[in-house]
């Protein structure tokens, strides 16, 4: 499971960096470059994924195995 999630993060980073290198992901001139914009997008996606996976892990390991 951990290897699959890590592979997905690497694949996601590769795709976003490729899109930034070919200027598919735009920049906000003169403030931020397309590479920096790609980094911001990767950070936001990583934050959302960690929230989703953390919520799933909490649901599976804490709520299902505790009897309150």
PEVENTA-V458771 format. One line per field, one symbol per residue. phi: phi as a letter, one per 40 degrees, with the letter a starting at -180 (. if undefined). A space follows every 10 residues. Layout:
phi = ???
This chain:
phi = .ccccccccc cccccccccc ccfcccbbcc cacccccccc cccccccccc cccccccccc cbccbbbc
